[in-house]
Amino acid sequence: MTGIGAERTQEIADRVERFVRDIVVPFERDPRRDHHDCPKDELVTELRELARAAGVLTPHILPDGSHLSQSETAIVLAKTGLSPLGPLACNTAAPDEGNMYLLGKIGSPEIKEHFLKPLVEGRARSAFFMTEPADEGGAGSDPSMMTTTCRPDGNQWVVNGRKAFITGARGAKVGIVMAKAEEGACMFLVDLPDPAITIDHVPNTIDSSMPGGHAVVTIRNLRVPADQMLGHPGEGFKYAQIRLSPARLSHCMRWLGACVRANEIATKYANRRQAFGKTLIDHEGVGFMLADNLIDLKQAELMISWCASVLDTGSLGTNESSMAKVAVSEALMRVADRCVQVMGGSGVTNETIVEQVFREVRAFRIYDGPTEVHKWSLAKKIKRDWQKANP
């Protein structure tokens, strides 16, 4: 990707930051949340209208449909992450951001018009149906275990199976469904809701930033027109890889912004709170934690920038994104944990976003591949490289 240049990127990022800090942050106490404490769609809709008016809706995709480079996207998405509501307001949240990227890359003109356009315009949410219930032996961190099936029937495909942890399924209008045919994995675009896809359960989870939660669904005889398959039968995993590395890195970008904000709140607290005859920041145990936060935040920023530059060469960046996801999620977990610790009792209340950021980043260590799975994948590469060099 060639991108739009540093000056224009910074101008977009500055506008996004002003919008999130000045307009979005006051909505963090808005009571329009469901029983899982996730934002309701009416709140998301209001925020997106405000973003549209401010010219910061879907800021990583330009009016002509071109996409910022990954390096430029990193700068902008970190600013949307300064509030847990920021990515929703600016239309850069998961799974929509990753789904828009995928459809923009490989969707047919008809798919782009019907499915991508409403996503880019912020008029619809989407869901990515890949993960399956673990207690039924379905696909999780190992997608090759997929049990959801699809078979051709005339000019349609019929899909059956179960899916789990489907972020935003409730309320989504666009679905990307993965299933297994004789040729291998397939990927389909579907309009939602569809009576063939039923939501069985939306469990309470540690995080609460995603509208619709993370649903368990059953797919019974879902009929999808053949022209709504992405590519050809058996190419599903290839297209999943196109989506997964950039989407994995986008998580890093957004949560970097959230932890920057959490650290600002903890720093303000430490500089104002008095204890044992001096401000908290002057106690070495506290000051050193905040110093460690600056180090971890900078390392996370640099890791994101490095991985983004690899993706911008056109590489899939599978190994690089694994390294970035592990390094950034673990570093941000340390940052969020220290922010809670610095603030003591105040850090475990919902009086600030610090405790929510802690919960969200804890979940991030699992979402888009647990730390251990990425390390295992990297270890396999180390072994392959060694065997190649030592035949």
N, C-alpha and C positions, 0 to 999 in steps of 0.2 A: 504494500500500500504506500502511495506517495504522500497522502495526507494534505492538510490545508495550511500547514506552517505553524510555527510556535506562537506568533503574535495573535493570529486569529483564534487558535486553540485557547490561549490564555484569556482572551476576551470572552469566549463562551464560558469557560470555567469560572471567571469572575462573576458573570451574570447569574450562573447557577448558584454559586456560593451566596450571593446577596439574597437571592430568592429563598434558598433553604433556611438561612439564618433569620431573615426578617419575616418571612411569610409562613413557612412550614413549621418551624420550631414551636410557635404558639399553639399549634394543633396537637402537639404531643399529649396534651391533657384532654383532648376531645373525647367525650364518653361514647362516641359511636363505634363501639366494638362488640364483637359477638361473645358468646359464652366461653370461647377459647381465648378471649382477649385479643383477637386479631381484628384489624381495622375492617369495618363494613364497607361494602362497595359504594354506598352513598358518600362516605367520607373520601374515598379514593376519587370518586367522580368530581367532587367539589375541589379537591386539591389539583386535579388535572386541568380543570377549567382555569384555575388561578395560574397554573404553569403555562397554559396556552396563552393567556393574556399577557404574561410576562415574557413570552418568547423563549421559554426554556423547556418546552415539552419535547421529549425524545431528542435531546440536544446532540446525541452522538450520531444521529442520522440527519444529513443535511436536506434542505428542501428539494434538491434535485434527485434525492434517493441514494446518493453516495454516502459511504460510511467513513467516519473518522478512522485513521489508522489505530492500531491497538495502543501505540504509545500515546496518541492524543486522547483516545478513549479513557486511558488510565487516569489522566489528569482530570477529565470532566466527571467521570463516575465517582472518583474519590470525593468530589465536592457534593454530589447528590447524597453520598453516604453520611454527611455530617448530621443528619437526623435519621432515625429508623423509618420515618415517613418520607424522607427525601426521594429515594428511588421510586416509590409508588407515585409520588406527585409528579416527578419528572419523566416517568415511564422508562426507567432504566433498571427496574427490579427483575429478579429472577421469578419465574422462568421466562418471562416475556422477552427480556433482553437477549438471551441465548436463542430463543426461538426465532426472533426477528433476524438475528445474524444468520441462522441456518437457512431460513426461507429466502433471505436476500441473496445468499450464495448459490443455492441450487434449485429454488422453486421455479416452475414454469411461469410464463407470463400470466396464465390463467390463475395459478395458485397465488401468485403475488397480488393480483388484483382482488381476489376473493378473500384470502386469508391474511396476507401480510399487511395490506393497506389499513384495515381497521386496527391492527395492532400498533402500527407506526403512528396512526392518528390518535391513539390513546382511547379509542372507543370500545375496545374489547380487551379482555384478559385471555391468557392461554394456559394450557397445561401440557406437560410432557409425560406420557404414559410409558414408562420403561420398567421401573422397579416393581417387584412382585413380592407377595407375602413370604417371609422367611419360613414360617411354620408349615408352608405348603411346598417347600423345596424350590421356590421360584427364584428368579434372578434378583440379585441385589448388587453387591460389589462385583460379582462375577456375572456379567450379562449373558455369557454363554449358557447359563442355566435357564434361560427363558422358557417358560411353559405355555405362554399365550400363543395360540396358533392362528394361522390364516390360510384360507384355501380359495382358489379361484372358482367363481360360479358365473359363467357367461362373461358379461362386461363388468362384473363386480367381484369384490373379495369379501369373504365372510370371516369375521374375527371372533374368537372366543377365548376367554381367560380371566385372570384376576390380576389386579395391580394394587400396589400399596405405596404409601407416602407420596401420593400424587399431589404436588403442591398446587394449590389454587384450583383444583378440579371443580369445587363448588363455586359456581358463579362464572366459570370460564365459558367463552364463546368459541374458542378455537382449541382443538386438541391435536397433538401429534402422538400417534399410537404406534408402538413397536410390537411386532408379532413375528412368529417363526413360520416360514413356509418350507416346502421341500428343498428349495434352492438356498435357504438360509434366512437371515433376518430381513424384515421388510419394515418400511416406515410409511404411515398413512396420515393424511390430513383429514380431519373430520369437523363438521359443525357441531357445536354443543349448545344446549343440552341435546342428547339423543336418548330416546327411550331404551335403546339397547345397552346403554352405559348407566348403571345405577350406583349411587354412592351408598355403600353399606355402613360406613363408620368414619368419623373424623376424630382421631384420638387427640387428647390434649398432649402437647409437646412442650419442651423446655423453651422453645422460641415462640414469638407471638407477633411477628412482623408481616406475615404473609396472609393476605385476604383468602378466605376459604380453607385455611389450614392445610393439612397433609392427609388426604383422604385415602381410604381403602375402597376400591371399586370392583364391581363385577361387570364383565363384558359378555353379553349373551347374543350371539348371532347378529353382530354389528355388520351391516352391509355398507361397503365403501366403494364408490365408483373407481374403476381401474385407473382413471386419469388423476385420481387424488393420491396415488402412490408416489412417493418421492423416488425418482430414478426407476430402477428395475428390481425385480425380485432378487433377494440375496445381497443387496447393497446396503441394507439398513445399518450395519455396524460401521461401514465406511462413512456414511453420512453422520452417524452419531459422533464419530471422532472429529469431524469438521466442527461440530457444535461444542463438544465437551471441553477442549483445551481453552478456547477463548472464554466460554462461560465460566469455567473454573477460575480463570484469571479475573474475570469481572467480579466474582465473589470477593476476591482479594482486594480489588479496588474499592468496592463499596464499604467493606468492613474496615479498611484502613481509615476511611473518612470517619466512620463511627467511633473508632478508637482514638483518633485525633481529638474529636469532640469530648469523649469521656476523659481524656487526659487533661483537656482544658478545664473541665469541671473539677477534677481532683486537684489540679494545680491551684485553682482559685480558692478551693477549700483549705488547702494546706498553707496558703499565704495569709488567710484571714483567721483561721482557727488558732486560738491560744491554748496551750497546755503546758504545765510544769514550768511556767515562768517565761515561755517564749513561743513564737509561732511554730506550727508544726514543721514548716519547711526548714527551720533551723535545727530540728532534731535529725541527726545523721541518718537514722533508720528510715525516716520519711523522705528526706531529701534525696537519698541514694535510690529509693524506689522510683522517684520521678525522673532521676537521671537515667536509670535503666530503661524507663519508658521511652525517653528520647532516642536512645540507642536502638531499641527494638523497632520503633516506628520508622526510623531512617533505614534500618536494614530491610524492613518490609517494603518500603517505598522503592528502594534500589532493586530488590528482587523482582518486584512487579515490573519495573522499567526494563530490566534485563530480559525477562520472559516476553514482554510485549515486543521488544525489538527483534526477538527471534521469530515470533509469529508474523511480524511485518515483512519478513523476508519471503513469506509464502510457505514456510515450514509448518507442519502440523504441530510441532512443539510438544509432542506427547511427553517426553522425558523432562523437558524444561518446565512444562506446566505442573508436572508432578512435584518437581523440586520446589517450585514457587508455592504451590498449594500447601505443602508440608511446612516450609519455612515461614510463610506468612501467617497461616492459621495458628501455628504454635507460638510465634512471636506475639501476635495480637491477643492470644489467650493470656499470655503473661502480662501484657499491658492492661487488659481489662481486669484481671485479678488484682493487680497492684492498685488500680484506681479504687476498687471496692475496699481494699485494705487501708489505703490512705484515708478514706472517708469514714472508716469505722461503721458505727451504727447507721449513719446517713447513707452509706454506700449500699446497704442491703434493703433500702426502702425504694418505693417508686416515686419519691420526691424529685429525683433526677432520672435521666436515662441511663445512668451508669450501670444499675443492676440489670436492665434489659440488654444493654450491650454485652455484658458478661454472659447472659444466657444465650444470646444470639451467636456469639463467637464460639461458645462451647459447642453449640450444635454444628457450627461451621467446620469443626474438626472432624465431623462425620460426613456431612453432606458433600456431595460431589467427590466421594471417595474418601474413606477414613485414612488418617495418617499412615496406618500400618499397611494398608493395601498399596499406597503409593510407594512406600519404602520397599515393599516386596517386589513391586514392578521394577523399581530401580535396581534392586539387587539382582534380578534376573538379567537385566541389561549388563551389569558389571560382569556376571558370569559369562554371558555370550561374548562380550568384548574380550575377556581374558582367553576364552577358548579359541577365538579367532586369531588372537595374537600368539597363541601357544598351541599350534596344531599337533 
